[in-house]
Amino acid sequence: MADIRDLSIVLDRIDQAIIEVLRHDGRITYQKLSELVHLTPRPCLERVRKLEQLGVIRGYGAILDEKKLTPGLSLLVLVALSNQSGRAAQKAFEAKVRACPQVLECQLISGAFDYSLRMRCRDMEHYRVLTEVWFDDPELHIDKLVSHPELAMVKTSS
């Protein structure tokens, strides 16, 4: 897989145009995509395959409306592990959130907190019970959780 620093050398304006179109419509036909980026279909297909091989395009999927799938509460949750916890606690925490269907996204971050989670729970009681279980798990070494309920979606990348 290519190093991200090398991608600016690999990607020309046509590659960037292809990426921008696919970012908004991953189901577009190669014929239509080639017209939008001013290529014939065959070279366009070859460029898309190259972007896939480089790992720039990791896959294709549907953009889902989580509120319609799981009614309830969306939260941004910041998690700090104890200072003495070490890599074993990080691995345990990461395994826990990967297995938790309420965690939609998890990022390792720098600063006062170690992780940023995007979660979807039925209600605050559901969230409270779930995080209480996390706090009670001695392998996780959670020091602090700060939650911010989502009031409204202002912008999304889709």
Helices and strands as residue ranges (DSSP letters): G 4-6, H 7-10, H 13-24, H 30-36, H 41-54, H 66-69, E 73-81, H 86-99, E 103-108, E 115-121, H 124-136, E 142-149
